[in-house]
Amino acid sequence: MKNNLQEIRSTTNMTQEELANQVDVSIQTIQSIEKGKYKPSDSLAVNIARSLNKDVTDIFS
């Protein structure tokens, strides 16, 4: 799954650790999503988008 998570997270000055804590997953999960190695569940994708004040479609396509 293609995503813009790293780019969007960086523009909001949020670290991987901060995002991981907000959505209650490990840093490794965030890293894997950013690298495209892991597809988040629908609920995790929604939680990530909410944490970044974005729509899911802004991050994941």
C-alpha positions in Angstrom: 0.0 0.0 0.0 1.4 3.4 -1.0 1.3 6.0 1.7 2.5 9.5 2.6 2.8 8.8 6.3 6.4 9.7 6.7 6.1 12.9 4.8 2.9 14.1 6.5 4.2 13.1 10.0 7.5 15.0 9.3 5.6 18.2 8.3 3.7 18.1 11.5 7.0 17.8 13.5 5.7 14.6 15.1 8.2 11.8 15.8 7.6 8.2 15.1 7.5 7.6 18.9 4.9 10.3 19.5 2.7 8.9 16.8 3.1 5.4 18.0 2.2 6.4 21.6 -0.9 8.3 20.3 -2.3 5.4 18.4 -1.1 2.8 20.9 1.3 0.7 18.6 5.0 0.1 18.7 7.5 2.4 16.9 8.4 -0.6 14.7 4.8 -0.7 13.5 5.0 3.0 12.4 8.3 2.3 10.8 6.9 -0.7 8.9 3.9 1.3 7.7 6.1 4.1 6.5 8.3 1.7 4.6 5.2 0.1 3.0 6.0 -3.3 4.6 2.9 -3.3 6.7 -0.7 -2.4 5.8 -2.5 -1.0 8.8 -6.0 -2.1 9.7 -8.8 0.3 8.8 -9.2 1.3 12.5 -5.4 2.0 12.8 -5.4 4.0 9.6 -8.3 6.1 10.9 -6.5 6.6 14.3 -3.3 7.6 12.5 -5.2 10.1 10.3 -7.0 11.6 13.3 -3.7 12.0 15.2 -2.3 13.9 12.3 -5.5 15.9 11.6 -5.7 14.5 8.1 -8.2 12.4 6.1 -7.3 8.7 5.7 -7.1 9.3 1.9 -4.5 12.0 2.4 -2.2 9.5 3.9 -3.1 6.1 2.4 -4.0 5.4 -1.2 
